[in-house]
Amino acid sequence: MNKDIAVIFDMDGVLFQSQKYIWRSFMELLKPYGEIKFTDKEIRTHLGASLRDTVEVWNKKYKLKIDHKKFSQDATELELEFMAGELVADKGVIRLLKELKNNKISMAVGTASQGYRAKKMLKILKVSNYFPVVISADDTHKHKPDPEIFLLAAEGMKILPAKCVVLEDSESGIKAANYGGMKSIGVKTAFNTEESLKTADLIIQNFSELSLSKIDQLFYQ
């Protein structure tokens, strides 16, 4: 088995299923601006995008003047309230993280979330110890599908991009991994489609399907 590889995890929609809490907090904060609602189709168009870019879209579309940093802080606090007692780490995710760590496989997080939120969420789910490298929207100038975020994660782990596997739930994230010369695994959720993940090297319905052995096999296809 090839041990000289690394795994990069997107956070929301991959490490934990937070989307419903995210969009619930967004809609709550947008109430003062009038009747703004989002369909599942609209939500899918924002998967993988940074909140900074998403807020910019809203500001243009609805003629608003929302500051993305304050909005992000307020949304995070609301999310935590909504998640309290509900959000837990998926058993399949924890099993995989333990397997990778036990086999000394380097791991990182590459997320479009802002840094303070990413660190807070990872701490809440008690998985921070698996990720010495966390690359967030604070660290990048370009956003998915540009591969910058994943290339920075590879650099942080001191691993060549060609030796990295990215787990993603968004089309833009899969493209970013591919553009960066990395292997990609698409994670199916309630907020995406298999069609949106079709360029991934592998698509999984849940983490019970994934193991280090399956990840390793991607390098021999």
N, C-alpha and C positions, 0 to 999 in steps of 0.2 A: 504493500500500500504506500502511496506517495504521501509522505508526511510534510513535504516542503510546500504546503499550500496554505491559504488563508481564506476565511469566510467573512464577508461583509454583510451585515444585516441592516435593511431599512428598519425604521422603528414602528411608526403607526401603520397598522394593517399587516404587519409581519410579526414583530415581537409581541405585540398585543393588539387586540381588536378595539381600537379607541375611536373609530370614525363616528359612530353614532353620538358619542359624548362631545366630540369636537364640533360637529355640526349643530348639535343642540345648543352648545354654548355660543356658537356664532350667531344663530338665529335669535337667541335671547338678547345678545348685545346689540343686534341690529333693529330690534323692535322700535326704539325711539326714532328711527329713520323712516318709518312707514312700513307698508306691507311688502316685505321682501321675503320670499320663500324660495327654497331650492328643491328641485326635483332630483331624483336619484341620478338621472342623466347628467344634470348640471354638476352634481357633486363629483361624478366620475371625471369630468373635464378638469377638475382641480387636483386630482390625485397625483401626488409626486411633486406638486408645485410648492414653493415656499409661501408662507403666509404673507410675506412682503409683496410677492407678485400677485397673490390672490386679492389682497386689499387694494392693490393698484387697479386691478380689473374692476372691482366694485366701485371704487372712486370715480372711474371713468364712466362706467355703465349707469350708475345711479346718481352721478353728480354729487358725491360725498367728499368729505375731507377728513377721513379717518387716519389717525396716526397708527401705523402697523405695530410699533413697539408697545404702545399702551394697550392696543387692542389685544395683542398677544398675551400680555401679562394678565389682563382682565379675563380673557378666555381661559387661560390656564387655571386660574383660581376657580372659575365656574366648573370647568371640567373635573377638577379634584372633588368638588362638592357632589357632582353627578355620579362620579365613579365610586365614591365612598361605599365600601361594603359590597361592591359589585364586581369591579375589575380585578381579575386575578390572572397570573401568568398561565398560559396554556401548558398542560402537562407534557405535551409533545415537544414544545419549545424547550422547556427545562431539561427534558431527557436529552435532546440534541446538544444543548449547550454543555451539559455535563460530559457527554461523550466526546465532544470536540476538545474540551479542556483536559480531560483525562488522557487524551492522545496528543496533547501539546500542540494543538492546531491554533494558530493565531486568529483572533476575532476582533472585529471593529464594528461600530455603528456608523452608518452614513445616512443622515436624516435631513430633510428640508425644514425640520422644526428648528426653532432658535435654541441656542445652547443651554440656557438656564432651564428651559422646559424639558429638554432631552434628559439632562442630568437628574432633574426632579422625578421624572417618570421612571427612569431606570432604577432609581433608588427606591421608589414606592414598590416596584415589582421585585425588588431584591435581586437584581441581575447585574448591578453595576460592576461587581467583581469579575465578571466575564469579559468586560470591555475596557481595556487600558487605553484604547483609542476610540474617541467619539468625535466625529466630524459633523458639524451642524451648519445651518445657514449662516451663522456668524463667521464661519471660516472660509466662505466661498464668495466669489464675485459672479460666477455663472451658475445657472441652475439646470437641473435635469430637463431635457435629455443630454445636456453637456456632461461629460464624464468627470468634470473637475472634482466633485465631492468624493467619488470612489477612488480616483487617482491619489487624492490627498490621504485617504484612509490607507491605501496600499503603501504609500510613502511612510506614513506613521508607523506601520507595522514592519517596515523595511522588507517588504515582499514585492516581487515583480508583479505588475498588473496581470500578466499572462498566467500567474499562479493563483489568482484570486477568483472566488465564486461569490456572486452577489445574489442575495435573496430579496425580491421586490414584489410589490403588489400592484404597481402602476406601469402603464405602457411607457411613460417617459423614463421611469427608473430602469426598466429592462433595456431600453434603447441606450441609456447612459452607460450601463454595464457593457453592452455590446460595443459601443463606440470606444470604450476604454480598453478594449481587447481582453475583457474578462468573460468568464463563464457566467451564465445567468439562470436563476431558478425563479419562476413565476409562482406566487402564492395566491391561490384563488380565495376570494372573500365575497361577502354579500354586496360589495360596492364595486366589483370589477367584473369582467367577463373573460372567458378563455380566449376569445378573439383578441382582446387587448394585450394578452400575454403571449401571443402566438410566436413571437420571435425569440422567446426564451429557449434555452437548451433543454429545460425540463419544466413541466408544470405540475404542481402538487395541489391536491384538494385540501390537505391538512398535514400537520407535521408528523403524524403517525406513519406517513409514507416515506419519510426522509431519514437517512442515516449517513454516517461518515463514509461508509462503503459506496452508497449511491452518489454522494458528492464526488468521491474519488474517481468513479467511473466516467464522469463527464470529461475527464482529461484523456480518455482513451477512445472516445467516439470518433 
